[in-house]
Amino acid sequence: MKIKRVVIFGIIVLGALIMGFGDNFMQDEYAQSIGIVLMMFGLYKTTQVWSNENYGPEEKDKEEES
């Protein structure tokens, strides 16, 4: 589980680096677009990991019974 967090953090950092320095390698618009997509994907996956930890299976079972 800890490795998944590191990979997701790496995706977020990679997106930020592409946004910041991507204009040296490609057109600025493409670099910003790819960087934003990577950052948003990383943030989405991060919130999924956090929600799975905070909202465990025992709470899901209680909600389904109600």
N, C-alpha and C positions, 0 to 999 in steps of 0.2 A: 504494500500500500504506500510506503514511503517513496518508492521509486516512481510511482505514478505521479505523485506530487512534484517531484523533481523534473520529470518530463514535461508536465504542464507548465511549470514555472519557466522551463527552457523555451517552450513555445511562445510564451508571453514576451520573454526577453528577446527572442529572435524577431518577433513582430516589431518590437520597439526599435531594434537595431536596423531592421530593413527600412522602417519609416525614417529613421534619422540619417542613415548613410546610404540608402538605396539609390539616391539620385546620382551617385558616383558610378553605378553599374548599369542603371537603366533609366528610363524616363521617370521624372519625379511623380507623375500621376500614378503610374503602375506601382512604384515602390510604396507610395502611401496606401494604395488600395490593398496590396498584398499584406502590408504591415497591419492594417486595421483588421483584415479578415483573420490573420493569425492571432492577434491580440484578443479579439472577440471570441474566437474559438477556445482559446486558453481560459478566458474568464468564464465562459459557459461551462467548461469541464470542471473548473475549480468550484463553481457553485454546486454542481452535481455531487462532487466529492463531499463538500461540506454538508449538504442536505442529507446525504446518506448516513453521515456520522451522527448528525443531530436528530435525525428522524429515523430511529432504528426500526427493525422488524417487529419488535413487540408493540410499538405504538401504531404501526400499520394494522396489526391484527385487531387491536382495540377499536380502531376507527372503522374497520370493515364489519365488526360485530354490531355496531350501533345502528 
